[in-house]
Amino acid sequence: MEGTAFVLVRSVVAKPDDRKPFDNWYQTDHFPLVFSKIANVNQAWRFWSKSDPAVHYTLSEFSNMSELQRAASSEGFKYIVADYDRAWGSRATRARDILEKVQHFSR
């Protein structure tokens, strides 16, 4: 059985003076762009690390791995990656990981 799939993006905004503009850009420009360019994203979250204030995460959820792979090969996904590069270049580094949910606990 194929589980829910996620894209986890870990960004590092090394300079403290860049963090507030990065946060604002992500909130007002980039995050909404994800939903307008990638139709099959179910939902997404953003996080700032409390362990390392330079680290920002996004987690985007897809129904399954096939939907994620379809999105990752789309022109919309390429546009999102280029938008990030255009806006932040070398001022923020990022790594992307693809995850598939295999188990879930809740209360």
PyRosetta script that sets phi, psi and omega in degrees:
from pyrosetta import init, pose_from_sequence

init()
pose = pose_from_sequence("MEGTAFVLVRSVVAKPDDRKPFDNWYQTDHFPLVFSKIANVNQAWRFWSKSDPAVHYTLSEFSNMSELQRAASSEGFKYIVADYDRAWGSRATRARDILEKVQHFSR")
pose.set_psi(1, 134.5)
pose.set_omega(1, -179.2)
pose.set_phi(2, -87.3)
pose.set_psi(2, 129.3)
pose.set_omega(2, -178.2)
pose.set_phi(3, -94.4)
pose.set_psi(3, 172.9)
pose.set_omega(3, 174.8)
pose.set_phi(4, -56.9)
pose.set_psi(4, 142.4)
pose.set_omega(4, -177.7)
pose.set_phi(5, -117.4)
pose.set_psi(5, 151.5)
pose.set_omega(5, -176.6)
pose.set_phi(6, -136.9)
pose.set_psi(6, 150.6)
pose.set_omega(6, 166.8)
pose.set_phi(7, -110.8)
pose.set_psi(7, 123.4)
pose.set_omega(7, 176.7)
pose.set_phi(8, -108.9)
pose.set_psi(8, 122.7)
pose.set_omega(8, 178.0)
pose.set_phi(9, -114.7)
pose.set_psi(9, 124.5)
pose.set_omega(9, 177.4)
pose.set_phi(10, -109.9)
pose.set_psi(10, 115.0)
pose.set_omega(10, 177.8)
pose.set_phi(11, -107.0)
pose.set_psi(11, 146.1)
pose.set_omega(11, 174.3)
pose.set_phi(12, -120.0)
pose.set_psi(12, 117.6)
pose.set_omega(12, 178.1)
pose.set_phi(13, -107.5)
pose.set_psi(13, 91.6)
pose.set_omega(13, -168.0)
pose.set_phi(14, -65.8)
pose.set_psi(14, -40.3)
pose.set_omega(14, -176.3)
pose.set_phi(15, -84.8)
pose.set_psi(15, 122.6)
pose.set_omega(15, -179.9)
pose.set_phi(16, -54.2)
pose.set_psi(16, -35.0)
pose.set_omega(16, -179.4)
pose.set_phi(17, -69.2)
pose.set_psi(17, -16.7)
pose.set_omega(17, 178.3)
pose.set_phi(18, -87.9)
pose.set_psi(18, -14.5)
pose.set_omega(18, -171.5)
pose.set_phi(19, -68.1)
pose.set_psi(19, -44.3)
pose.set_omega(19, 179.6)
pose.set_phi(20, -66.0)
pose.set_psi(20, -45.8)
pose.set_omega(20, 175.7)
pose.set_phi(21, -62.4)
pose.set_psi(21, -37.4)
pose.set_omega(21, 177.0)
pose.set_phi(22, -61.9)
pose.set_psi(22, -47.6)
pose.set_omega(22, -179.8)
pose.set_phi(23, -59.7)
pose.set_psi(23, -44.9)
pose.set_omega(23, 179.5)
pose.set_phi(24, -64.1)
pose.set_psi(24, -46.0)
pose.set_omega(24, 178.6)
pose.set_phi(25, -60.2)
pose.set_psi(25, -44.8)
pose.set_omega(25, -178.6)
pose.set_phi(26, -62.8)
pose.set_psi(26, -42.8)
pose.set_omega(26, -177.2)
pose.set_phi(27, -68.8)
pose.set_psi(27, -45.6)
pose.set_omega(27, -171.4)
pose.set_phi(28, -94.8)
pose.set_psi(28, -25.2)
pose.set_omega(28, -176.2)
pose.set_phi(29, -113.1)
pose.set_psi(29, -60.6)
pose.set_omega(29, -168.4)
pose.set_phi(30, -72.2)
pose.set_psi(30, -48.0)
pose.set_omega(30, -177.2)
pose.set_phi(31, -60.7)
pose.set_psi(31, -47.6)
pose.set_omega(31, 175.9)
pose.set_phi(32, -61.0)
pose.set_psi(32, -32.8)
pose.set_omega(32, 178.9)
pose.set_phi(33, -64.3)
pose.set_psi(33, -35.6)
pose.set_omega(33, 177.5)
pose.set_phi(34, -56.4)
pose.set_psi(34, -45.9)
pose.set_omega(34, -177.6)
pose.set_phi(35, -73.9)
pose.set_psi(35, -26.2)
pose.set_omega(35, 178.8)
pose.set_phi(36, -83.1)
pose.set_psi(36, -25.3)
pose.set_omega(36, -176.8)
pose.set_phi(37, -100.5)
pose.set_psi(37, -23.2)
pose.set_omega(37, -177.7)
pose.set_phi(38, -122.5)
pose.set_psi(38, 96.6)
pose.set_omega(38, -171.4)
pose.set_phi(39, -66.2)
pose.set_psi(39, -28.3)
pose.set_omega(39, -173.1)
pose.set_phi(40, -95.8)
pose.set_psi(40, 18.9)
pose.set_omega(40, 170.6)
pose.set_phi(41, -77.9)
pose.set_psi(41, 123.5)
pose.set_omega(41, 179.4)
pose.set_phi(42, -75.5)
pose.set_psi(42, -48.0)
pose.set_omega(42, 178.8)
pose.set_phi(43, -162.8)
pose.set_psi(43, 166.9)
pose.set_omega(43, -178.0)
pose.set_phi(44, -152.0)
pose.set_psi(44, 155.5)
pose.set_omega(44, -179.4)
pose.set_phi(45, -132.5)
pose.set_psi(45, 155.2)
pose.set_omega(45, 172.6)
pose.set_phi(46, -125.6)
pose.set_psi(46, 147.2)
pose.set_omega(46, -178.5)
pose.set_phi(47, -142.7)
pose.set_psi(47, 145.0)
pose.set_omega(47, 164.4)
pose.set_phi(48, -108.1)
pose.set_psi(48, 133.3)
pose.set_omega(48, 179.6)
pose.set_phi(49, -67.7)
pose.set_psi(49, 139.0)
pose.set_omega(49, 172.8)
pose.set_phi(50, -93.5)
pose.set_psi(50, -11.3)
pose.set_omega(50, 176.1)
pose.set_phi(51, -84.7)
pose.set_psi(51, -33.8)
pose.set_omega(51, -179.6)
pose.set_phi(52, -141.8)
pose.set_psi(52, 106.0)
pose.set_omega(52, -174.4)
pose.set_phi(53, -63.6)
pose.set_psi(53, -9.9)
pose.set_omega(53, 177.8)
pose.set_phi(54, -84.7)
pose.set_psi(54, -10.9)
pose.set_omega(54, -171.6)
pose.set_phi(55, -100.4)
pose.set_psi(55, 129.4)
pose.set_omega(55, 178.3)
pose.set_phi(56, -122.4)
pose.set_psi(56, 137.8)
pose.set_omega(56, 178.2)
pose.set_phi(57, -122.2)
pose.set_psi(57, 148.2)
pose.set_omega(57, 164.0)
pose.set_phi(58, -128.3)
pose.set_psi(58, 145.8)
pose.set_omega(58, 178.1)
pose.set_phi(59, -131.0)
pose.set_psi(59, 117.8)
pose.set_omega(59, -179.3)
pose.set_phi(60, -113.5)
pose.set_psi(60, 132.2)
pose.set_omega(60, -174.7)
pose.set_phi(61, -103.7)
pose.set_psi(61, 138.4)
pose.set_omega(61, 175.8)
pose.set_phi(62, -125.9)
pose.set_psi(62, 154.8)
pose.set_omega(62, -177.6)
pose.set_phi(63, -59.0)
pose.set_psi(63, -37.2)
pose.set_omega(63, -178.9)
pose.set_phi(64, -162.5)
pose.set_psi(64, 175.1)
pose.set_omega(64, -176.1)
pose.set_phi(65, -65.4)
pose.set_psi(65, -33.6)
pose.set_omega(65, 178.2)
pose.set_phi(66, -62.4)
pose.set_psi(66, -42.0)
pose.set_omega(66, 178.2)
pose.set_phi(67, -65.6)
pose.set_psi(67, -40.6)
pose.set_omega(67, 178.1)
pose.set_phi(68, -63.8)
pose.set_psi(68, -46.1)
pose.set_omega(68, -179.3)
pose.set_phi(69, -63.8)
pose.set_psi(69, -37.6)
pose.set_omega(69, 176.2)
pose.set_phi(70, -61.9)
pose.set_psi(70, -43.9)
pose.set_omega(70, 179.0)
pose.set_phi(71, -64.8)
pose.set_psi(71, -43.5)
pose.set_omega(71, -176.1)
pose.set_phi(72, -64.3)
pose.set_psi(72, -23.9)
pose.set_omega(72, 179.2)
pose.set_phi(73, -98.1)
pose.set_psi(73, 4.9)
pose.set_omega(73, -176.3)
pose.set_phi(74, -83.6)
pose.set_psi(74, 159.6)
pose.set_omega(74, 174.6)
pose.set_phi(75, -63.7)
pose.set_psi(75, -33.7)
pose.set_omega(75, 178.2)
pose.set_phi(76, -61.7)
pose.set_psi(76, -41.5)
pose.set_omega(76, 178.6)
pose.set_phi(77, -65.6)
pose.set_psi(77, -43.7)
pose.set_omega(77, 177.6)
pose.set_phi(78, -60.8)
pose.set_psi(78, -37.6)
pose.set_omega(78, 178.4)
pose.set_phi(79, -64.6)
pose.set_psi(79, -42.1)
pose.set_omega(79, 179.6)
pose.set_phi(80, -61.9)
pose.set_psi(80, -45.2)
pose.set_omega(80, 179.4)
pose.set_phi(81, -62.7)
pose.set_psi(81, -44.1)
pose.set_omega(81, 179.9)
pose.set_phi(82, -65.4)
pose.set_psi(82, -35.8)
pose.set_omega(82, 178.4)
pose.set_phi(83, -63.0)
pose.set_psi(83, -43.5)
pose.set_omega(83, 177.9)
pose.set_phi(84, -61.1)
pose.set_psi(84, -48.1)
pose.set_omega(84, -179.7)
pose.set_phi(85, -61.0)
pose.set_psi(85, -42.4)
pose.set_omega(85, 180.0)
pose.set_phi(86, -62.7)
pose.set_psi(86, -44.8)
pose.set_omega(86, -175.4)
pose.set_phi(87, -75.1)
pose.set_psi(87, -35.4)
pose.set_omega(87, -170.8)
pose.set_phi(88, -120.3)
pose.set_psi(88, -19.5)
pose.set_omega(88, 177.0)
pose.set_phi(89, 44.7)
pose.set_psi(89, -125.7)
pose.set_omega(89, -178.1)
pose.set_phi(90, -88.6)
pose.set_psi(90, -0.7)
pose.set_omega(90, 179.3)
pose.set_phi(91, -73.5)
pose.set_psi(91, -17.4)
pose.set_omega(91, 175.3)
pose.set_phi(92, -140.2)
pose.set_psi(92, 131.9)
pose.set_omega(92, 176.1)
pose.set_phi(93, -102.3)
pose.set_psi(93, 157.1)
pose.set_omega(93, 179.6)
pose.set_phi(94, -148.1)
pose.set_psi(94, 155.2)
pose.set_omega(94, 174.1)
pose.set_phi(95, -132.8)
pose.set_psi(95, 145.7)
pose.set_omega(95, -177.5)
pose.set_phi(96, -120.4)
pose.set_psi(96, 140.5)
pose.set_omega(96, 176.5)
pose.set_phi(97, -132.3)
pose.set_psi(97, 144.2)
pose.set_omega(97, 177.7)
pose.set_phi(98, -105.6)
pose.set_psi(98, 127.6)
pose.set_omega(98, -175.8)
pose.set_phi(99, -124.9)
pose.set_psi(99, 146.0)
pose.set_omega(99, 173.0)
pose.set_phi(100, -124.2)
pose.set_psi(100, 126.5)
pose.set_omega(100, -179.6)
pose.set_phi(101, -70.3)
pose.set_psi(101, 128.1)
pose.set_omega(101, 178.7)
pose.set_phi(102, -115.4)
pose.set_psi(102, -16.0)
pose.set_omega(102, 179.6)
pose.set_phi(103, -160.5)
pose.set_psi(103, 150.7)
pose.set_omega(103, -178.9)
pose.set_phi(104, -144.8)
pose.set_psi(104, 134.1)
pose.set_omega(104, 173.9)
pose.set_phi(105, -116.9)
pose.set_psi(105, 146.7)
pose.set_omega(105, 171.9)
pose.set_phi(106, -154.0)
pose.set_psi(106, 163.1)
pose.set_omega(106, 177.9)
pose.set_phi(107, -111.5)
pose.dump_pdb("model.pdb")
